[in-house]
Amino acid sequence: MPRGLSAADTIRAFVGAFNDRDLDGFAATLHPDVEIHASRGLRKGVESAREWATRAPGGVQQRIVVAGIEAGESGGLALIVREWWWDEGDPDAELAGSDEMAWVFELREGLISSWRSFDDRAEARRVAGLPA
Protein backbone atom coordinates (compact mmCIF):
# COMPACT_ATOMS: atom_id res chain seq x y z
CA MET A 1 0.00 0.00 0.00
CA PRO A 2 1.60 3.28 -1.02
CA ARG A 3 2.10 5.71 1.83
CA GLY A 4 0.49 9.09 1.56
CA LEU A 5 -3.04 7.89 0.80
CA SER A 6 -5.81 9.67 2.64
CA ALA A 7 -7.53 7.83 5.48
CA ALA A 8 -10.66 7.55 3.31
CA ASP A 9 -8.64 5.98 0.47
CA THR A 10 -7.02 3.50 2.88
CA ILE A 11 -10.46 2.55 4.23
CA ARG A 12 -11.76 2.08 0.67
CA ALA A 13 -8.73 -0.09 -0.15
CA PHE A 14 -9.41 -2.23 2.98
CA VAL A 15 -13.05 -2.75 1.96
CA GLY A 16 -12.20 -3.37 -1.69
CA ALA A 17 -9.58 -5.98 -0.88
CA PHE A 18 -11.95 -7.65 1.62
CA ASN A 19 -14.71 -7.81 -1.01
CA ASP A 20 -12.31 -9.16 -3.64
CA ARG A 21 -10.88 -11.75 -1.23
CA ASP A 22 -7.47 -10.23 -2.01
CA LEU A 23 -5.65 -11.20 1.17
CA ASP A 24 -2.36 -9.62 0.09
CA GLY A 25 -4.10 -6.34 -0.78
CA PHE A 26 -6.03 -6.53 2.48
CA ALA A 27 -2.84 -7.11 4.51
CA ALA A 28 -1.16 -4.19 2.72
CA THR A 29 -3.69 -1.80 4.31
CA LEU A 30 -2.87 -2.98 7.84
CA HIS A 31 -0.41 -1.68 10.41
CA PRO A 32 1.77 -4.51 11.81
CA ASP A 33 0.10 -4.08 15.23
CA VAL A 34 -3.46 -4.05 13.84
CA GLU A 35 -6.33 -5.03 16.12
CA ILE A 36 -9.47 -6.48 14.55
CA HIS A 37 -12.35 -6.33 17.04
CA ALA A 38 -14.43 -9.15 15.54
CA SER A 39 -17.65 -10.68 16.83
CA ARG A 40 -15.69 -13.77 17.88
CA GLY A 41 -13.06 -11.82 19.78
CA LEU A 42 -10.02 -9.66 19.34
CA ARG A 43 -7.53 -10.51 16.59
CA LYS A 44 -4.04 -8.99 16.83
CA GLY A 45 -1.47 -8.71 14.07
CA VAL A 46 -1.57 -8.99 10.30
CA GLU A 47 -1.58 -12.80 10.12
CA SER A 48 -4.50 -13.07 12.52
CA ALA A 49 -6.34 -10.39 10.52
CA ARG A 50 -5.70 -12.38 7.32
CA GLU A 51 -7.24 -15.44 8.97
CA TRP A 52 -10.28 -13.35 9.97
CA ALA A 53 -10.70 -12.07 6.39
CA THR A 54 -10.38 -15.53 4.81
CA ARG A 55 -13.75 -16.85 3.70
CA ALA A 56 -14.45 -20.36 2.50
CA PRO A 57 -16.22 -20.51 -0.87
CA GLY A 58 -19.85 -21.52 -1.20
CA GLY A 59 -22.92 -20.81 0.85
CA VAL A 60 -23.88 -17.27 1.80
CA GLN A 61 -21.13 -14.69 1.33
CA GLN A 62 -20.97 -11.05 2.28
CA ARG A 63 -20.12 -8.03 0.20
CA ILE A 64 -19.61 -4.61 1.74
CA VAL A 65 -21.09 -1.53 0.08
CA VAL A 66 -19.69 1.77 1.35
CA ALA A 67 -22.48 4.33 1.70
CA GLY A 68 -20.19 7.06 3.03
CA ILE A 69 -16.92 7.77 4.81
CA GLU A 70 -16.04 10.47 7.30
CA ALA A 71 -12.32 10.45 7.91
CA GLY A 72 -9.56 12.52 9.45
CA GLU A 73 -5.83 11.90 9.59
CA SER A 74 -5.93 9.26 12.33
CA GLY A 75 -9.12 7.37 11.55
CA GLY A 76 -12.59 7.36 10.23
CA LEU A 77 -16.11 6.05 10.14
CA ALA A 78 -17.52 4.12 7.21
CA LEU A 79 -21.28 3.80 6.90
CA ILE A 80 -21.72 0.46 5.19
CA VAL A 81 -24.35 -1.95 4.00
CA ARG A 82 -23.38 -5.58 4.44
CA GLU A 83 -25.05 -7.53 1.66
CA TRP A 84 -25.46 -11.30 1.82
CA TRP A 85 -25.35 -13.23 -1.47
CA TRP A 86 -25.50 -16.94 -2.32
CA ASP A 87 -22.09 -17.95 -3.69
CA GLU A 88 -23.18 -20.53 -6.23
CA GLY A 89 -21.51 -19.00 -9.27
CA ASP A 90 -24.84 -17.64 -10.56
CA PRO A 91 -24.37 -14.10 -11.92
CA ASP A 92 -28.13 -13.52 -11.51
CA ALA A 93 -28.19 -14.65 -7.88
CA GLU A 94 -30.60 -12.78 -5.66
CA LEU A 95 -29.66 -10.81 -2.61
CA ALA A 96 -30.20 -13.01 0.47
CA GLY A 97 -30.31 -10.08 2.93
CA SER A 98 -28.59 -6.91 4.06
CA ASP A 99 -27.64 -5.03 7.22
CA GLU A 100 -26.93 -1.31 7.68
CA MET A 101 -23.87 -0.93 9.87
CA ALA A 102 -20.90 1.28 10.60
CA TRP A 103 -17.22 0.45 10.76
CA VAL A 104 -14.82 2.52 12.85
CA PHE A 105 -11.15 2.66 11.89
CA GLU A 106 -8.05 3.99 13.59
CA LEU A 107 -4.95 4.61 11.51
CA ARG A 108 -1.30 4.81 12.44
CA GLU A 109 1.48 5.67 9.97
CA GLY A 110 -1.14 5.72 7.20
CA LEU A 111 -2.25 2.12 7.86
CA ILE A 112 -5.23 0.66 9.66
CA SER A 113 -4.33 -0.05 13.28
CA SER A 114 -7.84 -0.83 14.56
CA TRP A 115 -11.17 -1.93 13.06
CA ARG A 116 -14.51 -2.24 14.86
CA SER A 117 -17.93 -3.11 13.51
CA PHE A 118 -21.14 -1.60 14.92
CA ASP A 119 -24.75 -2.55 14.29
CA ASP A 120 -25.77 0.78 15.84
CA ARG A 121 -24.54 3.64 13.67
CA ALA A 122 -25.14 6.24 16.42
CA GLU A 123 -22.91 4.26 18.80
CA ALA A 124 -20.24 4.04 16.11
CA ARG A 125 -20.34 7.82 15.65
CA ARG A 126 -19.94 8.26 19.41
CA VAL A 127 -16.97 5.87 19.57
CA ALA A 128 -15.37 7.60 16.56
CA GLY A 129 -15.77 10.96 18.34
CA LEU A 130 -18.15 12.35 15.71
CA PRO A 131 -21.28 14.39 16.35
CA ALA A 132 -24.61 12.55 16.20
Secondary structure, DSSP 8 states (H G I E B T S, - for coil): --TT--HHHHHHHHHHHHHHT-HHHHHHTEEEEEEEEETTEEEESHHHHHHHH---SSSEEEEEEEEEEEE-SSEEEEEEEEEEEE-SS-TT--EEEEEEEEEEEEEETTEEEEEEEES-HHHHHHHTT---
